[in-house]
Each structure stands twice: as structure tokens, then as C-alpha cells.
Amino acid sequence: MPPSLIFSSRKPEDLRPAPVCMEPTPPDNRLFTMPAGRKEARQMQKKDQTTQELFSIITEPSTIQGIKETLKLCMDSLKDNTLNTLLKQDADYQTALLEYRQAHQRYQNTDFTESQREVIDTLLARKDESEFEHTANAYMAGLLDSYRILRNFGLTLE
């Protein structure tokens, strides 16, 4: 694990100056060196406290959900370029899209009552929303699976 991703297991009340060397200690894989002076020790202690505070905030369920939502939006925007390129070249998708557009045109031309149209519009909107969430999660799963494959072949820097 890269040094920047290693979090201390110490409790905030036990904080001491954080180690600064790039050589991991064998027993617990933490980084170590001796602080140069009191000022440096206080700075390292403050950094360790800040890290602990950030870690406690990041691990809160509401923050985790917020991070997931942000990641979904970021990945969706990245996915759009790649996916659109692939979909333009996919004959099966293009056929299904044409059939959808024809069905949508028939829907628009059909004389539904206001309440019937509202029910259908709500159904279609909920379907679109669930498909968005499904696609975002499928994309995320693909990224995670790709990473796992690379890691299993020893192609990551862990």
C-alpha cells in the first residue's frame, strides 16, 4: 500500500509525532524517523491529528454515501465518452435505439387521457432513473474488477 494511503491505528488521545521516514517497519508497516526538533514534532502531531479527523469524517456513513455519489457522477461523465463511441459502432444497439424511437413516436401520437399519460411518464422516468443507477454501478464494478485482475497478475504498485 502506498505510504499516502496508510492510516495510523492510534486513537486521537494517544497521538505522538508522526514518523516521517520512507522505510516501513516490519511489524506494522508504519513509516518512521526521529523528529528533528520540537517545532517539527508539533507540526507532525498536528498533521497526524488532522489525518485522524479526516479519516473519522470520511468513514462516516453519510460521507461514504456522498463520496459514492460523487464517484458515480465522475465515472458517468468519463463513461459517456467511451460508451458513446462503442454504442455508435454497435449494430444491435443501433437497431434497439431505432425501435425505441419508433415506439416513442407511437406513444406521442396516441391519445391518452392526462392521468394515463402521467402514469406512463412516471413509469418511464423511474425506469430511466433505475437504468442510470444500474449503469453507474456496472461501470464501477467493471473498474473494480479490472483493478482486481491487474492486481492478481501483479501489475499494480502495491
N, C-alpha and C positions, 0 to 999 in steps of 0.2 A: 504494500500500500504506500502511495507517495506520502512523504512527510507532511504535506499540507493537509492531508485527509485524516491524520491520526489525531484523535481527541484524547485528552487526558481523562483517566478514570477517577481523578481526585475530586473530592467534594469542595465547594467554594470555601468552606471554613478551613480547609487544610491546605490552601494554596500557598505555595512557596515559589520562588523564582523558577520560571520555566527553563528547562535545558535548551541549549542553542546549537549544539554540535550536529553534524550530519551523519554521525556514525550511530546506528541503533545499538542499544544494549541487548544482549541475547535474551535475558529473561522476559522482558515485557515489551520489547520493540519500541521503546520511547527514545527520544533524542536527548543527548546530554552534553553539557560542558559546564565549566565553572564560570559564574558571572564575574565580570571584570571589576565591578565596584557596586556600591550601594545604589547609585543612580540607575545603573543598568539593571540591577536586581529589582528595583521598584518598577521600572519600565516593563520588565519581563513578567512581573507579578500582575501588573495592570493588563497586559496582553492576555495572560492566562485567564484572568477574571473575565475579560471581555469575551474570550473564546467560550468560556463556560456559560456565560449569559446568552450568547448567540446560540450555542448548542441547545440550551434549555428552551429557548424560544422556537428554534427550528423543529424540535421534536414534539412540540405541542400538536395535538390532533388538528386543530383549526389551521395552523401554519402548514402542516403537511398537506392538508387538502388544498390550501391556497397555492402551494408550490406545484402540486399535481395539476391544478387548473392552469397555472401559468405555463407549465411544460406542455400541456395539451395544446394551448394556443400557439406556442412557439413551434412545436412539431407540426401542427396543422399547416402553418404558413410555409415551413420547409417542405412538407409533404406535397403541398399543392403543385409546386413546380415539377417535381419528379413525377408525381402521379398523373398530372395533366399530359405530360409528354408521353407517358406509357399508354394512357387511355386513348389519345389521338391515334395511336398505332394499333389499337386492339379492335379487330373487326367485330368480335362478339359484343363488346361494349358499345360500339357504334351502332350496331343493329338494335340492341336493347334501348339505347338512347332515342333512336328514331321511333321505335314503337311507343316509348313513354310519351314523346312529344305528340304523337298522333292521338294517344289516349287522352292526354291533357286537352287537346283541341276539342275532342268529342265532349269531354266534361264541360268545357267552357261553353259549348254550343247547346248543351242540354238544358231544358227549362226545369230547374229545380226550384222548390219553394225556398224562401230565405232560411228557414230552420234546417231543411235538408242540406243546403249548401254549407251552412255553418257546421253541421255535424261532419260532413265530408272534409271541409277545410281543416277542422280541428284534427281529424284523423290523419290527414296528410302532413300537417305540421308536426304532430307528435312522432310520426314515422320518420320525418326528416331529422328531428332532434335526436331520436334514438340511433339513427344511422350515423349521425355525426359523432356521437359518443362512441359507438362501436368502432368506427373507422379510426378515431383518435387512439383508442385503446389497442386496436390491432396494430397500428403503426408503432406505438410504444412497445408492444410485445415483440414486434419484429426487430426493433432496435436492441432490446434487451437480449433476445435470442441470438442476434448477430454478435453481440459482445460476448455472450457465453461461449459461442462457437470459437471466436478468436481466442478467448482465454483458455479454452480446453486444448487448443493447439499451441499454446504458449506464445501467442502473438500480441499480448498486451504487456504493458510496462509495470506489472505488479510484482 
